Amino acid sequence: MEKRLEAGWFQRIAWSVLVWFSLGLLVWVPFLYVAIRRGRGSDWGAFAAFMVYEVATVTGLSVLPDDGDSSAVLGIVIILCLLTATAMLLFAMFDQRLPRPAVPYGAAPMAPAPQQGPYGYPYGR
């Protein structure tokens, strides 16, 4: 069965706030969290893409001169990537919570199944 990673709106907004308050320097952190927890190839791809973005922007900020159009273009790229990461965190990365089935009126909830020990327990076969 495929792993699910459910998150409420508070957790989604908290990850988005981390992305914006770090000015994009920690944009890769929520995607690493999702990739480790869920383990899908697409999650690892998103993490790798934001790591490449991080390396490129930090390098670009340190290499490019302060004046000129290249700084403006880099600023626009940073803002667009932050908006993309926020949209992904709010709407695409986490699975929707599944509704719990309602218990019919007047029916008692089912008791959990008894736990079994190891094979052959207690006789050790």
N, C-alpha and C positions, 0 to 999 in steps of 0.2 A: 504494500500500500504506500502511496506517495505521502511524504510528510507534509503537514500543514503548519503554517505559522500564523496564528490569529493574533490580531492586535486591535485594541480599542482606539478610539479617537485620541484619547489622552497620550497614549504611547506614540502614535503617529505624529502628533503635533510636537511632542517632546523631541523626537528625532529631527524633525524639521527645524526646530529652534536651535538645536545643536549645530546644524549645518549653517544657519544664518549667523548665529552669534560668534562662530569661529571664523567668520568671513570666508568660508569655503575651504579652510585648511583641514577640517575634519570631515569633509563630505564623504570620504570613503568609509568611515567608521560604521554607519548604519548598514551599509551594503555588505561589509565584512560580517557583521552580526547575522544578517539574514542568510548569507552564503554558508556560514558555519552551521547555523541552526537547521536550515532546510536542505542544503547540499545539492541543489539543482545546478545544472550547467549554466543556465541562463543567469542565475544569481551570481555565480562566479564570474561570468562575463561582464555583468554590470559592475561588480567590484573592480575587475581589471580595468574597465573603461574609466572609472573614476580615479583609479590610481594613476593611469596614464595622464589624465587631465591634471591631476595634482602635480605630477612631475613636470609637465609642460608649462603650467602656469607659474610655478615657483621658479623654474629656470627662466621663463620669459620675463618675469618681474625683475630678476637679478641681472639679466643681460641687456634688456632693452633700455634705451635712454629715456629719461623722464619726460622729455618734450617730444612732440610729434604725434602723428596719427596712429602709430603702432601701439602706443599706450591706450589710446581711446578704443581701438579695436580689441585689445586684450581685456579691457574693462567690460566691454559689451559681451565678450565671450564668457567672462567670469559670471556676469549677471545671468546670462542665458543658461549656463550650466547649473547655477544655483536654483533657478526656477524649474529646470528639468528635474533636478534631484528632489526638490520639494514636491512636485507633482507625482513623481514616482513613489515617494515615501507615503504620501497621503492617499493615493488611489490605486497603485499598481503592485507594490512590493508585498504587502501583507494580505493574507486571505481573509475573506469576510467571515464573520462569526456565523456558525450554523445555528439555526433556532433549535432549542431543545424540544423534543416531542412532549406535548401536554399529556398529563395523566387524566384519563377520563374521570368525570365526576363520580364520586363514590367509590372509586377503585383505590385500593391501597398500593403504594409503590412497591415494586418487586425488591425482595431482599437480594443482596449480592450473593453470587455463587460461592460455596465454601472453597477455600484454598486447598489445593492438593500439594502434598510434599513431593519429594523426588520419586522417580519411578520405583515402584515396589514398596514404597514407604508404608508401614513401619517395619516390614519384614526383610528388607534389604536384598530383594531378589534382583 
